[in-house]
Amino acid sequence: MSDTRILVVEDEGIIAKDIKNILSFLGYSVIGIASSGEEAIEKAMEMHPDLVLMDIVLEGDMDGVKAAEHIRDRFDIPVVYLTAYSDDTTLQRAK
């Protein structure tokens, strides 16, 4: 069993639950699911995860790239992007 605490940020509920189930099966602790960038920042501040898995396109005014910047800068928590978007513009923003 891993002690790694993960926050999943995904606005499509069924995908978020699937990611949670896979991570749980692999022994990770999913401490929360957020569906917007704003909610991701709030949960990162409250829960102090070890890692954030972040979708890029989210509901709300803030996308995953902007939320990831805030989370890394304010809380020094690593963020891994999970996304179906691989166009050059998105990839450059995510670097």
Residue pairs with C-beta under 8 A, 6 or more apart in sequence:
1 27
2 26
2 27
2 28
2 29
3 29
4 28
4 29
4 50
4 51
5 28
5 29
5 31
5 47
5 48
5 49
5 50
5 51
6 23
6 28
6 29
6 30
6 31
6 49
6 50
6 51
6 52
6 53
7 30
7 31
7 32
7 33
7 34
7 40
7 43
7 44
7 47
7 49
7 51
7 52
7 53
8 16
8 19
8 20
8 23
8 30
8 32
8 33
8 34
8 52
8 53
9 33
9 34
9 35
9 37
9 39
9 40
9 52
9 53
9 54
9 55
9 58
9 64
9 67
10 16
10 19
10 33
10 35
10 53
10 55
10 58
10 82
11 35
11 36
11 55
11 57
11 58
11 59
12 55
13 35
16 33
16 35
17 33
19 30
19 53
19 82
20 30
20 33
23 30
24 30
31 47
31 49
32 43
32 47
32 49
34 40
34 42
34 43
35 58
35 59
35 60
36 58
36 59
36 60
36 62
37 58
37 60
37 61
37 62
37 63
37 64
37 66
37 67
37 70
38 60
38 61
38 62
38 67
39 60
40 52
40 54
40 58
40 64
40 67
40 71
41 62
41 67
41 70
41 71
41 74
43 49
44 52
44 71
44 75
44 77
45 74
45 75
48 75
48 77
49 77
50 77
50 78
51 77
51 78
51 79
51 80
52 68
52 71
52 77
52 78
52 79
52 80
53 79
53 80
53 82
54 64
54 67
54 68
54 79
54 80
54 81
54 82
55 64
55 81
55 82
55 83
56 63
56 64
56 65
56 81
56 83
56 85
56 90
56 94
57 63
57 64
57 83
57 85
58 64
58 67
64 81
64 83
65 81
65 90
65 93
65 94
68 79
68 81
68 94
71 77
71 79
72 78
72 79
81 94
83 90
